[in-house]
């Protein structure tokens, strides 16, 4: 059986050890090297020319994306394709969507062996697709240039999000979102009695949600009007918004005024 040479570029020791162990359990893969930083990964990929690379996005020295960009320049001159790449990442859901749409697989930390095996099978089926990787890199570079926010992302309406729950990733239809609450780094997305943490600020969603359905009550809260039970004024004439799941939010004075003006 032909074994595919495999390189792991991962700076987190536990993730690296898990990947190495799982690679050794697959007869079609042969581990060539473990790298803990970007420059070493670039040098070893150039030297060993592996067929499959597990690449962390955030590494010391160079990011995984910078490593791949450098490899692109080298390999285009030589007329050789990029190795098949599986990203290991804690990157946001928009970037993951870009990978998914362009057939570049990823492992979202923390990942399970089952998910690892699925990613390997998918990657082996799509080997030899440098165009897909190039397109994915372009989309993620736009996200990077936006400082990790939505600045470099398209503003067409969202129809779904990729959310994580108990080590699994699944699509959540935007129409099923009841409300979103945010702090500086994360947004909690509520749907059907569950809350999912998304690694994006709430501002990343504002311009991509249907304004006829979603309304921003205050700086850190957006609600889906389809799931609002009632709105009642408090002693300060601000509207207290009661959600069907029992949650309550207070609209800002400006938003409260607009909502009252819209009422019949």
C-alpha positions in Angstrom: 0.0 0.0 0.0 1.3 3.4 -0.9 1.6 5.6 2.2 1.1 9.3 2.0 3.9 11.3 3.7 2.5 13.5 6.4 3.8 16.6 8.2 2.2 18.2 11.4 2.7 21.9 12.0 1.2 22.6 15.4 2.5 24.6 18.3 0.1 23.3 21.0 1.7 20.2 22.5 -1.5 18.3 23.3 -2.9 18.9 19.8 0.4 17.9 18.2 0.6 14.7 20.2 -3.0 13.7 19.5 -2.4 14.3 15.7 0.8 12.3 15.7 -0.9 9.4 17.5 -3.9 9.4 15.2 -1.7 9.6 12.1 0.2 6.6 13.3 -3.0 4.6 13.5 -3.9 5.1 9.9 -2.1 2.7 7.5 -2.4 5.0 4.6 -0.4 7.8 6.3 3.3 8.0 7.2 4.4 10.7 9.6 7.6 12.5 8.5 8.0 15.5 10.8 6.5 17.5 13.7 7.0 21.3 13.6 6.1 23.7 16.4 6.5 27.0 14.6 5.9 28.6 11.2 9.5 29.0 9.9 10.4 25.4 10.8 7.2 24.1 9.1 8.1 26.1 5.9 11.6 24.7 5.8 10.5 21.1 6.5 7.8 21.2 3.9 10.3 22.5 1.3 12.7 19.8 2.2 10.5 16.8 2.7 7.7 17.6 0.2 4.9 15.8 2.1 1.7 14.9 0.5 -0.5 15.9 3.5 0.0 18.7 6.0 -1.8 19.4 9.2 -1.4 23.2 9.5 -2.2 25.3 12.6 -3.2 28.8 11.6 -1.7 30.6 14.6 1.9 29.6 15.2 5.1 31.4 16.4 7.2 33.1 13.7 4.8 32.7 10.9 1.1 31.9 10.7 -0.1 28.8 8.8 -1.5 31.1 6.1 1.9 32.9 5.7 3.6 29.5 5.4 1.2 28.5 2.6 1.6 31.8 0.8 5.4 31.3 0.8 4.9 27.8 -0.5 2.7 29.0 -3.3 5.4 31.3 -4.6 8.0 28.5 -4.5 5.8 25.8 -6.1 4.3 27.9 -8.8 7.8 28.6 -10.1 8.6 24.9 -10.0 5.2 23.9 -11.6 4.2 21.7 -8.6 1.0 21.8 -6.7 0.6 22.6 -3.0 0.4 19.6 -0.6 -3.1 18.7 0.6 -3.7 20.8 3.7 -5.9 20.2 6.7 -6.1 23.3 8.9 -6.2 23.0 12.7 -7.7 26.1 14.0 -9.8 28.1 16.5 -10.7 30.5 13.7 -14.1 32.1 13.4 -17.1 30.6 11.7 -16.8 32.8 8.6 -13.4 31.5 7.8 -14.5 28.0 8.4 -17.3 28.5 5.9 -14.7 29.7 3.4 -12.7 26.5 3.9 -15.8 24.4 3.6 -17.1 26.0 0.4 -13.7 25.5 -1.3 -13.1 21.9 -0.2 -10.2 22.7 2.1 -10.9 20.8 5.4 -10.2 21.9 8.9 -10.2 20.7 12.5 -11.8 23.1 15.0 -10.1 22.9 18.4 -10.8 20.9 20.4 -11.3 18.1 17.9 -12.0 14.4 18.3 -10.4 11.4 16.7 -13.7 10.8 14.8 -13.6 14.3 13.3 -9.9 13.8 12.5 -10.7 10.6 10.6 -13.4 12.4 8.7 -11.1 15.2 7.7 -8.4 12.8 6.5 -10.9 10.9 4.4 -12.2 14.2 2.9 -8.7 15.5 2.2 -7.6 12.4 0.5 -10.6 12.5 -1.8 -9.8 16.1 -2.8 -6.1 15.8 -3.1 -4.4 17.8 -5.9 -6.6 20.9 -5.7 -4.3 23.9 -5.5 -6.9 26.2 -6.9 -9.2 25.4 -4.0 -6.6 26.2 -1.5 -5.6 29.4 -3.3 -9.2 30.6 -3.3 -9.6 29.7 0.4 -6.5 31.6 1.3 -7.7 34.7 -0.6 -11.0 34.7 1.5 -9.3 34.2 4.8 -6.7 36.9 4.0 -9.6 39.3 3.6 -10.8 38.4 7.1 -7.2 38.9 8.4 -6.9 42.3 6.8 -10.1 43.3 8.6 -8.4 42.6 12.0 -10.4 39.4 12.5 -13.7 41.2 12.2 -16.2 41.4 9.4 -14.5 44.3 7.6 -13.2 42.1 4.8 -16.2 39.8 4.5 -19.0 40.0 2.0 -22.1 41.7 3.3 -24.8 39.5 1.6 -27.5 38.4 4.1 -26.7 35.4 6.2 -28.8 32.3 5.8 -26.9 30.1 8.3 -24.0 30.0 10.7 -21.6 27.2 11.5 -21.8 26.7 15.3 -19.9 24.3 17.6 -21.5 22.1 20.2 -19.9 19.3 22.2 -17.0 18.9 19.8 -19.2 18.9 16.7 -19.9 21.6 14.1 -23.3 22.0 12.5 -25.2 24.6 10.5 -27.7 26.7 12.3 -30.4 28.4 10.2 -30.5 32.2 10.8 -34.3 32.1 10.9 -34.0 29.9 14.0 -31.9 32.4 16.0 -33.9 33.9 18.8 -31.4 36.5 19.9 -27.7 37.4 20.1 -25.8 38.8 23.1 -22.2 39.8 23.0 -19.1 40.8 24.9 -15.9 42.1 23.4 -14.8 38.8 21.9 -17.7 36.4 21.7 -21.3 36.4 20.8 -23.8 34.0 22.4 -26.3 32.8 19.8 -29.6 31.5 21.3 -31.8 29.0 19.5 -34.3 26.4 20.7 -33.2 26.6 24.3 -29.5 26.4 23.6 -26.7 29.0 23.4 -23.7 28.7 21.1 -20.6 30.8 21.5 -19.3 32.3 18.3 -15.8 33.8 18.1 -17.0 37.1 16.6 -18.3 40.4 18.0 -21.9 41.2 17.5 -21.0 43.9 15.1 -20.0 41.2 12.6 -23.7 40.2 12.3 -25.5 43.6 12.3 -25.4 44.3 8.6 -25.9 40.7 7.5 -29.2 40.0 9.4 -32.6 40.8 7.9 -33.5 44.3 9.4 -37.2 43.5 9.0 -36.8 40.5 11.4 -33.8 41.4 13.6 -33.5 44.5 15.6 -30.6 45.8 17.7 -32.0 46.7 21.1 -28.8 48.0 22.5 -25.0 47.8 21.8 -24.7 44.2 22.8 -28.1 42.7 22.1 -30.0 41.8 18.9 -33.4 40.1 19.0 -35.4 38.2 16.4 -38.9 39.9 16.4 -40.5 36.5 15.5 -39.5 35.3 19.0 -40.7 38.4 21.0 -43.6 37.7 23.3 -44.3 41.3 24.3 -42.9 44.7 24.9 -43.8 46.8 27.9 -42.6 50.3 28.9 -40.7 50.6 32.2 -40.7 53.6 34.6 -38.1 55.3 32.3 -40.3 54.8 29.2 -37.8 52.3 27.8 -39.3 49.1 26.4 -38.8 45.9 28.3 -38.7 43.1 25.7 -40.0 39.7 26.8 -38.8 36.8 24.7 -40.7 33.5 24.4 -38.0 31.6 26.2 -38.4 33.9 29.3 -35.4 36.1 28.6 -35.8 39.9 29.1 -33.9 42.7 27.5 -34.2 46.5 27.8 -34.2 48.5 24.6 -32.2 51.7 24.5 -34.2 55.0 24.6 -33.7 55.6 20.9 -34.7 52.1 19.9 -37.7 52.2 22.3 -38.9 55.4 20.6 -38.6 53.9 17.1 -40.5 50.8 18.2 -43.3 52.8 19.7 -43.5 54.9 16.5 -43.8 51.7 14.4 -46.7 50.4 16.5 -50.2 50.7 15.1 
